[in-house]
């Protein structure tokens, strides 16, 4: 916990607010876990070398978003009106999630990393496990 606090002191004022979650020290249960998770994600932005890794992650998310938006515009393997409803829902959901991930990573927000991890795990489950 001291490493996170020391890292928070080195951050600019805008990013420091992610570390000072109100009630994080006194909260219990899911509020405390959520506050600690937010602190951990925000600490990833101030580690040395993480900027390049996060830009690569943003590039992969942008590529995924481009594929899903392309499917929405009819450039996929099937025309939009011929594709099944589950594909349409998936393209809309994952396209929006990938765009949110890219915007969050570029803005250095914890939402960016969380959205990219959620998009990756849900696609692995949908395409790998349940297909």
C-alpha positions as a Python dict, from the first residue, in 0.01 Angstrom:
ca = {
    (1, 'X'): (0, 0, 0),
    (2, 'X'): (294, 234, 62),
    (3, 'X'): (414, 188, -296),
    (4, 'X'): (75, 297, -428),
    (5, 'X'): (73, 602, -201),
    (6, 'X'): (428, 695, -305),
    (7, 'X'): (332, 657, -671),
    (8, 'X'): (28, 876, -614),
    (9, 'X'): (244, 1158, -481),
    (10, 'X'): (442, 1162, -807),
    (11, 'X'): (130, 1196, -1024),
    (12, 'X'): (-10, 1525, -1148),
    (13, 'X'): (-313, 1663, -967),
    (14, 'X'): (-558, 1534, -1230),
    (15, 'X'): (-448, 1172, -1191),
    (16, 'X'): (-409, 1191, -813),
    (17, 'X'): (-786, 1195, -768),
    (18, 'X'): (-802, 825, -865),
    (19, 'X'): (-598, 739, -558),
    (20, 'X'): (-800, 939, -310),
    (21, 'X'): (-1126, 748, -326),
    (22, 'X'): (-1351, 878, -52),
    (23, 'X'): (-1404, 623, 218),
    (24, 'X'): (-1162, 368, 73),
    (25, 'X'): (-990, 323, 407),
    (26, 'X'): (-1311, 272, 601),
    (27, 'X'): (-1526, 95, 342),
    (28, 'X'): (-1595, -275, 370),
    (29, 'X'): (-1685, -545, 123),
    (30, 'X'): (-1732, -463, -243),
    (31, 'X'): (-1678, -86, -200),
    (32, 'X'): (-1332, -145, -56),
    (33, 'X'): (-1245, -400, -326),
    (34, 'X'): (-1364, -160, -596),
    (35, 'X'): (-1161, 126, -450),
    (36, 'X'): (-850, -90, -427),
    (37, 'X'): (-901, -217, -784),
    (38, 'X'): (-932, 142, -907),
    (39, 'X'): (-613, 234, -722),
    (40, 'X'): (-429, -63, -873),
    (41, 'X'): (-540, 23, -1226),
    (42, 'X'): (-449, 389, -1181),
    (43, 'X'): (-107, 286, -1046),
    (44, 'X'): (-44, 101, -1374),
    (45, 'X'): (-27, 436, -1553),
    (46, 'X'): (262, 564, -1343),
    (47, 'X'): (489, 259, -1372),
    (48, 'X'): (798, 299, -1585),
    (49, 'X'): (751, 163, -1936),
    (50, 'X'): (378, 120, -1902),
    (51, 'X'): (303, 402, -2145),
    (52, 'X'): (435, 206, -2444),
    (53, 'X'): (253, -111, -2338),
    (54, 'X'): (-72, 78, -2296),
    (55, 'X'): (-34, 238, -2638),
    (56, 'X'): (9, -107, -2793),
    (57, 'X'): (-302, -221, -2604),
    (58, 'X'): (-488, 83, -2737),
    (59, 'X'): (-375, 0, -3091),
    (60, 'X'): (-510, -355, -3063),
    (61, 'X'): (-836, -226, -2917),
    (62, 'X'): (-863, 28, -3201),
    (63, 'X'): (-811, -251, -3454),
    (64, 'X'): (-1086, -455, -3288),
    (65, 'X'): (-1317, -154, -3286),
    (66, 'X'): (-1244, -96, -3653),
    (67, 'X'): (-1341, -455, -3734),
    (68, 'X'): (-1669, -431, -3542),
    (69, 'X'): (-1757, -92, -3692),
    (70, 'X'): (-1673, -236, -4034),
    (71, 'X'): (-1916, -520, -3967),
    (72, 'X'): (-2179, -264, -3870),
    (73, 'X'): (-2124, -84, -4200),
    (74, 'X'): (-2157, -406, -4399),
    (75, 'X'): (-1791, -474, -4477),
    (76, 'X'): (-1786, -808, -4290),
    (77, 'X'): (-1816, -1155, -4436),
    (78, 'X'): (-2195, -1116, -4444),
    (79, 'X'): (-2407, -814, -4529),
    (80, 'X'): (-2560, -646, -4224),
    (81, 'X'): (-2917, -744, -4309),
    (82, 'X'): (-2813, -1109, -4365),
    (83, 'X'): (-2618, -1157, -4042),
    (84, 'X'): (-2786, -1326, -3743),
    (85, 'X'): (-2920, -1118, -3457),
    (86, 'X'): (-2655, -1247, -3215),
    (87, 'X'): (-2379, -1124, -3448),
    (88, 'X'): (-2545, -783, -3470),
    (89, 'X'): (-2573, -756, -3093),
    (90, 'X'): (-2213, -871, -3050),
    (91, 'X'): (-2081, -622, -3303),
    (92, 'X'): (-2265, -335, -3137),
    (93, 'X'): (-2161, -442, -2784),
    (94, 'X'): (-1795, -513, -2858),
    (95, 'X'): (-1758, -217, -3090),
    (96, 'X'): (-1879, 20, -2820),
    (97, 'X'): (-1666, -152, -2556),
    (98, 'X'): (-1353, -134, -2771),
    (99, 'X'): (-1412, 234, -2850),
    (100, 'X'): (-1455, 304, -2478),
    (101, 'X'): (-1133, 113, -2409),
    (102, 'X'): (-935, 317, -2661),
    (103, 'X'): (-1076, 645, -2532),
    (104, 'X'): (-1007, 545, -2172),
    (105, 'X'): (-650, 433, -2238),
    (106, 'X'): (-567, 747, -2433),
    (107, 'X'): (-719, 959, -2154),
    (108, 'X'): (-525, 751, -1895),
    (109, 'X'): (-842, 658, -1713),
    (110, 'X'): (-889, 334, -1518),
    (111, 'X'): (-1200, 279, -1729),
    (112, 'X'): (-979, 220, -2033),
    (113, 'X'): (-791, -74, -1886),
    (114, 'X'): (-1105, -219, -1730),
    (115, 'X'): (-1298, -193, -2059),
    (116, 'X'): (-1018, -353, -2259),
    (117, 'X'): (-992, -644, -2014),
    (118, 'X'): (-1369, -690, -2015),
    (119, 'X'): (-1379, -689, -2396),
    (120, 'X'): (-1093, -937, -2421),
    (121, 'X'): (-1230, -1183, -2166),
    (122, 'X'): (-1584, -1170, -2301),
    (123, 'X'): (-1465, -1231, -2657),
    (124, 'X'): (-1247, -1524, -2548),
    (125, 'X'): (-1543, -1674, -2365),
    (126, 'X'): (-1787, -1613, -2651),
    (127, 'X'): (-1566, -1722, -2938),
    (128, 'X'): (-1341, -1976, -2768),
    (129, 'X'): (-1541, -2152, -2499),
    (130, 'X'): (-1902, -2132, -2614),
    (131, 'X'): (-1865, -2158, -2993),
}
